[in-house]
Amino acid sequence: MMETTVRTKRPQFPKGTNELVFQQLRADVKDIVRTLEPERKWEIKFKAILFPFMYLAIWATAMVFGGNNPYIYYGCYFGLGLMLVIIFANIIHDAVHGTIFESKKWNDNYVHLFDLMGANSFIWRLRHIRFHHNYPNVNGWDTDIEQSDIFRVFPNGGYSKYHKYQHIYMPFLYPLFLFNWLVVRDFKDFFNKKKTVRKLIEIPTIEYVKLFFFKAFFFFYMIFFPKLVLGISWGQAIGGFVLMVFTASIFALSVLLPPHANTESEFPLPDEKNTLPENWFMHMLLTTNDVQEDNWFTRFFMGCFNYHVVHHLFPNVNHVYYPEITKKLEQYAATYNLPYRRMPLLTALKNHFILIRRNGTTDFNIWEETM
């Protein structure tokens, strides 16, 4: 079992006058899930089987037919990049929240699929559940969008002179997002004691072993195995991997950036008593927004990523119920004047670019720096 050692005082949420509203909303959400569960439950299990099978089938196709036809090989690796994101959005994300299977053990075991896809499930679970979901957009605590040395995402983050160029080099570095996650970020969280995760968590020795084992296995079956079996050149083997990384990075960022990191979202800071400005319910609404686009593709293949606000309000509910829950939230927002926001995907991405450009200078920094 993982032992937790608290070395940093966590921010606190004040009580709010709208807590009774949230309690009523939560009761309505339970009724919605109870009503829809008989007809939606199959979809959850179906995706849990279908998408990993598609990932394996695409990889196998590259291994069987890609050696004689580079178009097939590169096409399959492009497909693997898409499937990485689809599996993450639909299955890994819900499994880590315990919403695919009734058994906690089954959900926990299923999350290890993430390790087979190159990421580290142990450290990501901590980053996502313990920190991002508890403190979205709080500098130093939201480890999903943790302040980077290269990018100043938080308006109250540490500033370096080269940040004024970040909106220029952003388009060239963002396609390396997944590569950074695979070979840099996971290792930093394991070995850099200044990271938030390391300040609050003692990592068991077995997790270090799993980190290196699964990383090596991922690079083996993605690069070295096709080189050895198909007899392709190193250039083709590495080229296919690079194509997969670029595809997955761009596809993933279109999902991960819009809900939080844009000019419409707030980035609250705790006061001198370590208390955040708003209660938990309002904090989630002010730091999260939905994406307007909604169709069969976003619902079935993208895990309803466009309905992100209700995910933060009800993280233990599977994504297949989000559309109906969001309709209920919109009714509450109109009745109780709640700050629910939804915007087109292109608008959210544009606002992210504006945020990065603004944060490249201290002229827009209206908060004190905390790092």
Contacts in CASP RR format, 6 or more apart in sequence:
PFRMAT RR
TARGET T0000
AUTHOR 0000-0000-0000
METHOD contacts of the structure
MODEL  1
MMETTVRTKRPQFPKGTNELVFQQLRADVKDIVRTLEPERKWEIKFKAIL
FPFMYLAIWATAMVFGGNNPYIYYGCYFGLGLMLVIIFANIIHDAVHGTI
FESKKWNDNYVHLFDLMGANSFIWRLRHIRFHHNYPNVNGWDTDIEQSDI
FRVFPNGGYSKYHKYQHIYMPFLYPLFLFNWLVVRDFKDFFNKKKTVRKL
IEIPTIEYVKLFFFKAFFFFYMIFFPKLVLGISWGQAIGGFVLMVFTASI
FALSVLLPPHANTESEFPLPDEKNTLPENWFMHMLLTTNDVQEDNWFTRF
FMGCFNYHVVHHLFPNVNHVYYPEITKKLEQYAATYNLPYRRMPLLTALK
NHFILIRRNGTTDFNIWEETM
1 204 0 8 1.000
2 201 0 8 1.000
2 202 0 8 1.000
2 203 0 8 1.000
2 204 0 8 1.000
3 202 0 8 1.000
3 204 0 8 1.000
4 200 0 8 1.000
4 201 0 8 1.000
4 202 0 8 1.000
5 200 0 8 1.000
5 201 0 8 1.000
5 202 0 8 1.000
6 200 0 8 1.000
7 199 0 8 1.000
7 200 0 8 1.000
8 196 0 8 1.000
8 199 0 8 1.000
8 200 0 8 1.000
9 274 0 8 1.000
10 134 0 8 1.000
10 135 0 8 1.000
10 141 0 8 1.000
10 274 0 8 1.000
11 135 0 8 1.000
11 138 0 8 1.000
11 141 0 8 1.000
11 270 0 8 1.000
11 274 0 8 1.000
11 275 0 8 1.000
11 276 0 8 1.000
12 270 0 8 1.000
12 273 0 8 1.000
12 274 0 8 1.000
12 275 0 8 1.000
12 276 0 8 1.000
13 275 0 8 1.000
13 276 0 8 1.000
13 278 0 8 1.000
13 279 0 8 1.000
13 280 0 8 1.000
13 283 0 8 1.000
14 275 0 8 1.000
14 276 0 8 1.000
14 277 0 8 1.000
14 278 0 8 1.000
14 279 0 8 1.000
15 279 0 8 1.000
16 278 0 8 1.000
16 279 0 8 1.000
16 281 0 8 1.000
16 282 0 8 1.000
18 279 0 8 1.000
18 281 0 8 1.000
18 282 0 8 1.000
18 336 0 8 1.000
18 338 0 8 1.000
19 279 0 8 1.000
19 281 0 8 1.000
21 281 0 8 1.000
21 332 0 8 1.000
21 336 0 8 1.000
21 338 0 8 1.000
22 281 0 8 1.000
22 313 0 8 1.000
25 313 0 8 1.000
25 328 0 8 1.000
25 329 0 8 1.000
25 332 0 8 1.000
26 314 0 8 1.000
28 328 0 8 1.000
29 310 0 8 1.000
29 314 0 8 1.000
29 317 0 8 1.000
29 325 0 8 1.000
29 328 0 8 1.000
32 321 0 8 1.000
32 324 0 8 1.000
32 325 0 8 1.000
32 328 0 8 1.000
33 317 0 8 1.000
33 321 0 8 1.000
33 325 0 8 1.000
36 320 0 8 1.000
36 321 0 8 1.000
36 324 0 8 1.000
40 318 0 8 1.000
40 320 0 8 1.000
40 321 0 8 1.000
43 300 0 8 1.000
43 320 0 8 1.000
44 94 0 8 1.000
44 99 0 8 1.000
44 100 0 8 1.000
44 318 0 8 1.000
44 320 0 8 1.000
45 100 0 8 1.000
47 90 0 8 1.000
47 91 0 8 1.000
47 300 0 8 1.000
48 91 0 8 1.000
48 95 0 8 1.000
48 100 0 8 1.000
48 110 0 8 1.000
51 83 0 8 1.000
51 86 0 8 1.000
51 87 0 8 1.000
51 90 0 8 1.000
51 91 0 8 1.000
52 87 0 8 1.000
52 91 0 8 1.000
52 113 0 8 1.000
54 83 0 8 1.000
55 80 0 8 1.000
55 83 0 8 1.000
55 84 0 8 1.000
55 87 0 8 1.000
55 117 0 8 1.000
58 76 0 8 1.000
58 79 0 8 1.000
58 80 0 8 1.000
58 83 0 8 1.000
59 76 0 8 1.000
59 80 0 8 1.000
59 221 0 8 1.000
61 72 0 8 1.000
61 76 0 8 1.000
62 72 0 8 1.000
62 73 0 8 1.000
62 75 0 8 1.000
62 76 0 8 1.000
62 77 0 8 1.000
62 80 0 8 1.000
62 226 0 8 1.000
63 225 0 8 1.000
63 226 0 8 1.000
63 229 0 8 1.000
63 230 0 8 1.000
65 72 0 8 1.000
65 73 0 8 1.000
66 72 0 8 1.000
66 73 0 8 1.000
66 76 0 8 1.000
66 230 0 8 1.000
66 232 0 8 1.000
67 73 0 8 1.000
67 226 0 8 1.000
67 230 0 8 1.000
67 231 0 8 1.000
67 232 0 8 1.000
70 232 0 8 1.000
70 236 0 8 1.000
73 226 0 8 1.000
73 230 0 8 1.000
73 232 0 8 1.000
73 236 0 8 1.000
73 240 0 8 1.000
74 239 0 8 1.000
74 240 0 8 1.000
74 243 0 8 1.000
75 243 0 8 1.000
77 239 0 8 1.000
77 240 0 8 1.000
77 241 0 8 1.000
77 243 0 8 1.000
77 244 0 8 1.000
77 247 0 8 1.000
78 243 0 8 1.000
78 244 0 8 1.000
78 247 0 8 1.000
79 244 0 8 1.000
79 247 0 8 1.000
80 244 0 8 1.000
80 248 0 8 1.000
81 244 0 8 1.000
81 245 0 8 1.000
81 247 0 8 1.000
81 248 0 8 1.000
81 251 0 8 1.000
82 247 0 8 1.000
82 248 0 8 1.000
82 251 0 8 1.000
84 117 0 8 1.000
84 178 0 8 1.000
84 244 0 8 1.000
84 248 0 8 1.000
84 252 0 8 1.000
85 248 0 8 1.000
85 251 0 8 1.000
85 252 0 8 1.000
85 255 0 8 1.000
86 301 0 8 1.000
86 302 0 8 1.000
87 113 0 8 1.000
87 117 0 8 1.000
88 114 0 8 1.000
88 117 0 8 1.000
88 252 0 8 1.000
89 255 0 8 1.000
89 301 0 8 1.000
89 302 0 8 1.000
89 303 0 8 1.000
89 305 0 8 1.000
90 301 0 8 1.000
90 302 0 8 1.000
90 303 0 8 1.000
90 319 0 8 1.000
91 100 0 8 1.000
91 110 0 8 1.000
91 113 0 8 1.000
92 111 0 8 1.000
92 113 0 8 1.000
92 114 0 8 1.000
92 121 0 8 1.000
93 303 0 8 1.000
93 319 0 8 1.000
94 100 0 8 1.000
94 318 0 8 1.000
94 319 0 8 1.000
95 101 0 8 1.000
95 107 0 8 1.000
95 108 0 8 1.000
95 110 0 8 1.000
95 111 0 8 1.000
95 113 0 8 1.000
96 107 0 8 1.000
96 111 0 8 1.000
96 121 0 8 1.000
96 124 0 8 1.000
96 125 0 8 1.000
96 128 0 8 1.000
96 129 0 8 1.000
97 129 0 8 1.000
97 315 0 8 1.000
97 316 0 8 1.000
98 104 0 8 1.000
98 107 0 8 1.000
98 316 0 8 1.000
99 107 0 8 1.000
99 316 0 8 1.000
99 317 0 8 1.000
99 318 0 8 1.000
99 319 0 8 1.000
100 106 0 8 1.000
100 107 0 8 1.000
100 110 0 8 1.000
100 318 0 8 1.000
101 107 0 8 1.000
101 110 0 8 1.000
111 121 0 8 1.000
111 125 0 8 1.000
112 121 0 8 1.000
113 121 0 8 1.000
114 120 0 8 1.000
114 121 0 8 1.000
114 124 0 8 1.000
115 121 0 8 1.000
115 210 0 8 1.000
115 214 0 8 1.000
116 214 0 8 1.000
116 217 0 8 1.000
116 218 0 8 1.000
117 218 0 8 1.000
118 182 0 8 1.000
118 214 0 8 1.000
118 215 0 8 1.000
118 218 0 8 1.000
119 181 0 8 1.000
119 182 0 8 1.000
119 186 0 8 1.000
120 186 0 8 1.000
120 190 0 8 1.000
120 210 0 8 1.000
120 211 0 8 1.000
120 214 0 8 1.000
120 215 0 8 1.000
122 203 0 8 1.000
122 207 0 8 1.000
122 210 0 8 1.000
122 211 0 8 1.000
123 186 0 8 1.000
123 189 0 8 1.000
123 190 0 8 1.000
123 197 0 8 1.000
123 203 0 8 1.000
123 207 0 8 1.000
123 211 0 8 1.000
124 186 0 8 1.000
126 143 0 8 1.000
126 197 0 8 1.000
126 201 0 8 1.000
127 143 0 8 1.000
127 144 0 8 1.000
127 146 0 8 1.000
127 189 0 8 1.000
127 197 0 8 1.000
128 143 0 8 1.000
128 144 0 8 1.000
129 315 0 8 1.000
130 200 0 8 1.000
131 141 0 8 1.000
131 142 0 8 1.000
131 143 0 8 1.000
131 144 0 8 1.000
131 196 0 8 1.000
131 197 0 8 1.000
132 142 0 8 1.000
132 143 0 8 1.000
132 144 0 8 1.000
132 145 0 8 1.000
133 312 0 8 1.000
133 315 0 8 1.000
134 141 0 8 1.000
135 141 0 8 1.000
135 142 0 8 1.000
136 142 0 8 1.000
136 144 0 8 1.000
136 260 0 8 1.000
136 283 0 8 1.000
136 284 0 8 1.000
136 287 0 8 1.000
136 288 0 8 1.000
136 312 0 8 1.000
137 145 0 8 1.000
137 154 0 8 1.000
137 260 0 8 1.000
137 265 0 8 1.000
137 266 0 8 1.000
137 267 0 8 1.000
137 268 0 8 1.000
137 287 0 8 1.000
138 267 0 8 1.000
138 268 0 8 1.000
138 269 0 8 1.000
138 270 0 8 1.000
138 276 0 8 1.000
139 147 0 8 1.000
139 154 0 8 1.000
139 156 0 8 1.000
139 157 0 8 1.000
139 267 0 8 1.000
139 269 0 8 1.000
139 370 0 8 1.000
139 371 0 8 1.000
140 146 0 8 1.000
140 147 0 8 1.000
140 154 0 8 1.000
140 196 0 8 1.000
140 370 0 8 1.000
140 371 0 8 1.000
141 196 0 8 1.000
142 260 0 8 1.000
143 189 0 8 1.000
143 195 0 8 1.000
143 196 0 8 1.000
143 197 0 8 1.000
144 256 0 8 1.000
145 153 0 8 1.000
145 154 0 8 1.000
145 260 0 8 1.000
145 261 0 8 1.000
146 195 0 8 1.000
146 196 0 8 1.000
147 153 0 8 1.000
147 154 0 8 1.000
147 157 0 8 1.000
147 158 0 8 1.000
147 371 0 8 1.000
149 160 0 8 1.000
150 166 0 8 1.000
150 173 0 8 1.000
151 163 0 8 1.000
151 166 0 8 1.000
151 170 0 8 1.000
151 173 0 8 1.000
151 356 0 8 1.000
152 158 0 8 1.000
152 159 0 8 1.000
152 160 0 8 1.000
152 163 0 8 1.000
152 166 0 8 1.000
152 356 0 8 1.000
152 359 0 8 1.000
152 360 0 8 1.000
153 261 0 8 1.000
153 355 0 8 1.000
153 356 0 8 1.000
153 359 0 8 1.000
154 267 0 8 1.000
154 359 0 8 1.000
155 267 0 8 1.000
155 355 0 8 1.000
155 358 0 8 1.000
155 359 0 8 1.000
155 364 0 8 1.000
155 365 0 8 1.000
155 366 0 8 1.000
155 367 0 8 1.000
156 267 0 8 1.000
156 269 0 8 1.000
156 365 0 8 1.000
156 367 0 8 1.000
156 368 0 8 1.000
156 369 0 8 1.000
156 370 0 8 1.000
157 359 0 8 1.000
157 365 0 8 1.000
157 369 0 8 1.000
157 370 0 8 1.000
157 371 0 8 1.000
158 369 0 8 1.000
158 370 0 8 1.000
158 371 0 8 1.000
159 360 0 8 1.000
159 362 0 8 1.000
159 365 0 8 1.000
159 369 0 8 1.000
163 359 0 8 1.000
163 360 0 8 1.000
163 361 0 8 1.000
164 360 0 8 1.000
164 361 0 8 1.000
165 360 0 8 1.000
166 356 0 8 1.000
166 357 0 8 1.000
166 359 0 8 1.000
166 360 0 8 1.000
167 353 0 8 1.000
167 356 0 8 1.000
167 357 0 8 1.000
167 360 0 8 1.000
170 353 0 8 1.000
170 356 0 8 1.000
174 249 0 8 1.000
174 250 0 8 1.000
174 253 0 8 1.000
175 245 0 8 1.000
175 246 0 8 1.000
175 249 0 8 1.000
175 250 0 8 1.000
176 245 0 8 1.000
176 249 0 8 1.000
177 249 0 8 1.000
177 252 0 8 1.000
177 253 0 8 1.000
178 245 0 8 1.000
178 248 0 8 1.000
178 249 0 8 1.000
178 252 0 8 1.000
179 245 0 8 1.000
179 249 0 8 1.000
182 215 0 8 1.000
182 218 0 8 1.000
182 245 0 8 1.000
183 215 0 8 1.000
186 211 0 8 1.000
186 215 0 8 1.000
187 211 0 8 1.000
188 195 0 8 1.000
189 195 0 8 1.000
189 197 0 8 1.000
189 198 0 8 1.000
190 198 0 8 1.000
190 203 0 8 1.000
190 207 0 8 1.000
190 208 0 8 1.000
190 211 0 8 1.000
192 198 0 8 1.000
193 199 0 8 1.000
222 241 0 8 1.000
222 244 0 8 1.000
223 237 0 8 1.000
223 238 0 8 1.000
223 241 0 8 1.000
224 237 0 8 1.000
226 232 0 8 1.000
226 237 0 8 1.000
227 233 0 8 1.000
227 234 0 8 1.000
227 237 0 8 1.000
254 345 0 8 1.000
254 349 0 8 1.000
255 302 0 8 1.000
255 305 0 8 1.000
257 348 0 8 1.000
257 349 0 8 1.000
257 352 0 8 1.000
258 289 0 8 1.000
258 291 0 8 1.000
258 308 0 8 1.000
258 343 0 8 1.000
258 345 0 8 1.000
258 348 0 8 1.000
258 349 0 8 1.000
258 352 0 8 1.000
259 288 0 8 1.000
259 289 0 8 1.000
259 290 0 8 1.000
259 291 0 8 1.000
259 305 0 8 1.000
259 308 0 8 1.000
259 309 0 8 1.000
259 348 0 8 1.000
260 287 0 8 1.000
260 288 0 8 1.000
260 289 0 8 1.000
261 352 0 8 1.000
261 355 0 8 1.000
262 289 0 8 1.000
262 348 0 8 1.000
262 349 0 8 1.000
262 351 0 8 1.000
262 352 0 8 1.000
262 354 0 8 1.000
262 355 0 8 1.000
263 351 0 8 1.000
263 352 0 8 1.000
263 354 0 8 1.000
263 355 0 8 1.000
263 358 0 8 1.000
264 289 0 8 1.000
264 341 0 8 1.000
264 343 0 8 1.000
264 348 0 8 1.000
264 351 0 8 1.000
265 286 0 8 1.000
265 287 0 8 1.000
265 288 0 8 1.000
265 289 0 8 1.000
266 286 0 8 1.000
266 287 0 8 1.000
267 287 0 8 1.000
267 367 0 8 1.000
268 276 0 8 1.000
268 277 0 8 1.000
268 278 0 8 1.000
268 283 0 8 1.000
268 286 0 8 1.000
268 287 0 8 1.000
269 276 0 8 1.000
269 277 0 8 1.000
269 367 0 8 1.000
269 368 0 8 1.000
269 370 0 8 1.000
270 276 0 8 1.000
271 277 0 8 1.000
276 283 0 8 1.000
277 283 0 8 1.000
278 286 0 8 1.000
281 313 0 8 1.000
282 338 0 8 1.000
282 339 0 8 1.000
284 309 0 8 1.000
284 312 0 8 1.000
284 313 0 8 1.000
285 309 0 8 1.000
285 338 0 8 1.000
285 339 0 8 1.000
285 340 0 8 1.000
285 341 0 8 1.000
286 339 0 8 1.000
288 308 0 8 1.000
288 309 0 8 1.000
288 312 0 8 1.000
289 308 0 8 1.000
289 309 0 8 1.000
289 341 0 8 1.000
289 342 0 8 1.000
289 343 0 8 1.000
289 348 0 8 1.000
290 306 0 8 1.000
290 307 0 8 1.000
290 308 0 8 1.000
290 309 0 8 1.000
290 326 0 8 1.000
290 340 0 8 1.000
290 341 0 8 1.000
290 342 0 8 1.000
290 343 0 8 1.000
291 298 0 8 1.000
291 305 0 8 1.000
291 306 0 8 1.000
291 308 0 8 1.000
291 342 0 8 1.000
291 343 0 8 1.000
291 344 0 8 1.000
291 345 0 8 1.000
291 348 0 8 1.000
292 306 0 8 1.000
292 342 0 8 1.000
292 343 0 8 1.000
292 344 0 8 1.000
292 345 0 8 1.000
292 347 0 8 1.000
293 306 0 8 1.000
293 344 0 8 1.000
293 345 0 8 1.000
294 306 0 8 1.000
294 307 0 8 1.000
294 323 0 8 1.000
298 304 0 8 1.000
298 305 0 8 1.000
298 306 0 8 1.000
299 320 0 8 1.000
299 323 0 8 1.000
303 319 0 8 1.000
304 319 0 8 1.000
304 320 0 8 1.000
304 322 0 8 1.000
304 323 0 8 1.000
306 345 0 8 1.000
307 319 0 8 1.000
307 322 0 8 1.000
307 323 0 8 1.000
307 325 0 8 1.000
307 326 0 8 1.000
309 326 0 8 1.000
309 329 0 8 1.000
309 340 0 8 1.000
309 341 0 8 1.000
310 317 0 8 1.000
310 322 0 8 1.000
310 325 0 8 1.000
310 326 0 8 1.000
310 329 0 8 1.000
311 317 0 8 1.000
311 319 0 8 1.000
311 322 0 8 1.000
313 329 0 8 1.000
314 325 0 8 1.000
317 325 0 8 1.000
329 338 0 8 1.000
329 340 0 8 1.000
330 340 0 8 1.000
332 338 0 8 1.000
333 339 0 8 1.000
333 340 0 8 1.000
343 351 0 8 1.000
358 364 0 8 1.000
359 365 0 8 1.000
END
